Amino acid sequence: MAQLDAMVKEMREAAGLSQRALAAKAATSQPAVARYERGAATPSWETLERLASACGRKLDLEAVPLADPEHLALSRTLLDLDPLERLRALRRLTRLRALAQDQL
C-alpha cells in the first residue's frame, strides 16, 4: 500500500518522534517501523492504530463510493454537446429513467 508508508512516516515526523521513539511508544520495534515507512511491510490494523495513537492521532476509516464508469462516459458525452443538445439529451435521459423506475 503505497500511501500507507508515507502516512506512517508523516505521522511520526509530525509528532517529532524518531523511529526508535515511535517503536517504543507503540510497543513494536524500530526495524518494523522502518519497514512500514519503506513499504517493505504492512502493519496490521491494530499496529497501525497503536502507531497513530503514539503520534497523537486517531485513525478514521471511510468507505467512499467509486464513480460509476457509465456515469463518467455519459458526462463526457454530454459535455461534448452544445447547451441546447445537452438540455434535450438530459430531458430524454430523465424520461428514460422515470420509465425504468415504473417498470420496477
N, C-alpha and C positions, 0 to 999 in steps of 0.2 A: 504494500500500500504506500505509494509514493508520498502522499500528503501526510501520512501518519508520522513518518520520520521527521519531517520538518516541524510538525506540531509539537512533538516531544522536545526537540531542541529549542523551539521558540518559547515554550512554557518554561523550560529550565533557565534559559538566558534571561527571560523577563523577570524571573524570581531571583536572579542574581546568584544562582547556585552552580557549583561545579558538578561534573558528572558524579564524582565521589560523594559530594554532599547530598545530591538528589537521591542517589542509591541508598544512602544511609537512612534518609527520611522516609523513603518508600519501601524499605525492607527488601531491597534487591541488591544486585552487585553492580559495581562501576562498569565492568565489561558488558553486562547486559544492557545498561543504559547506552553505552557506546554502540552496541549492535542495533538497538532500536533507532538511534539517531542516524545511523548509516543505512538503515533499511535492510540490514542483513538478517534481522529477526523481527517478528511481530509480537508485541506484548498481548497477553490475554486482556479481556475487558477489565477484569479485576485489577491486574497490574497497571493498566492504563489509568484506572480510577485512582489508585494509590499514587502514581506519578503526578497526576493532576492535583490531587489533594496536597501533596508535598510541595507543590508550586503555588499553593493558594488558589487553585482553580477547581471548578466543578464541571464535569462532563455533562453534555446535554445531547441526547440522541434525537434526531429528527428524520422522519420519513417524508421525503418530498416527491410529489408525483412527477413523473417524466413527461415531457411533451409528446403528444401523440404524433407520430410521423405523418399520418394522413392530414392532421390539422396544419402541420408545418407546410406540407405540399400545397394544401388549399390556400393558405395565407400567401405563399409565394405567387400562386396563380392569380389571386385577387389583386395583389399589389402590381402585377403587370398590366392590369386593365385600367382604362381611363375611368374617372369617377362615375360617370353615368353607367358604364358597363358594370362596374363594381357594385353599384346600388342594385341594378337589375339581377345580377348573379346572387347577391345576398338575399334578395326577396325570394328568388326561386329556391335557394337553399333552405330558407326558413319554412316555406310551404312544404318542401320535401320532408323536412324533419317533423313537422306537425303531422303529416300523413303517416310517417313511420311510427310516431307515438300512438296514433289512433289504431294502428294495426296490432299493437302490443296488448 
